[in-house]
Amino acid sequence: MGQTKNQLPRVVLTIGDPSGISPEIVRATKGDLDGILTMHHDQKEIATKLLGIDVGVTVLGGLSRPVTQAAHGIAYETVGHGVANPFSLGHAINQAYRMAIRQNVPAG
């Protein structure tokens, strides 16, 4: 984690209490940071809800292929109501594509 943080100077690593809001997340909402790298799922959820759940993308690291997902989850309560926002899914697909291109991942 430390090596990644050194390579990305405007990305902050949050290690503290997984249930609380960190000062780093507040800094990100003001535009002082380009990203947040979290150690706990709950920290990621706080950042996502504050920074834009409709455009957020979760990236799973450490695998041989890019894995992304829309940050908003499934949202069962909106199924069939015509109110779902597809932007987060589109961002997740685009992010996985860009990562695959950079890693020279073969198609298929």
CORPEMO-V537299 format. One record per residue. N is the residue number from 0. PHI is phi in whole degrees, -180 to 180 (* if undefined). Layout:
{{N | PHI} {N | PHI}}
This chain:
{{0 | *} {1 | -63} {2 | -63} {3 | -62} {4 | -61} {5 | -67} {6 | -80} {7 | -124} {8 | -65} {9 | -101} {10 | -113} {11 | -105} {12 | -98} {13 | -103} {14 | -116} {15 | -64} {16 | -56} {17 | -69} {18 | -99} {19 | -108} {20 | -86} {21 | -93} {22 | -60} {23 | -64} {24 | -67} {25 | -63} {26 | -60} {27 | -66} {28 | -65} {29 | -89} {30 | 89} {31 | -77} {32 | -130} {33 | -94} {34 | -169} {35 | -133} {36 | -108} {37 | -109} {38 | -98} {39 | -129} {40 | -57} {41 | -63} {42 | -63} {43 | -63} {44 | -65} {45 | -62} {46 | -61} {47 | -61} {48 | -68} {49 | -79} {50 | -95} {51 | 138} {52 | -66} {53 | -80} {54 | -122} {55 | -70} {56 | -131} {57 | -99} {58 | -113} {59 | -95} {60 | -100} {61 | 88} {62 | -105} {63 | -76} {64 | -131} {65 | -65} {66 | -131} {67 | -130} {68 | -150} {69 | -63} {70 | -72} {71 | -80} {72 | 82} {73 | -85} {74 | 58} {75 | -55} {76 | -68} {77 | -102} {78 | -62} {79 | 83} {80 | -101} {81 | 69} {82 | -117} {83 | -66} {84 | -104} {85 | -83} {86 | -62} {87 | -63} {88 | -63} {89 | -61} {90 | -63} {91 | -65} {92 | -64} {93 | -63} {94 | -64} {95 | -63} {96 | -63} {97 | -62} {98 | -66} {99 | -64} {100 | -61} {101 | -64} {102 | -92} {103 | 56} {104 | -74} {105 | -67} {106 | -67} {107 | 93}}
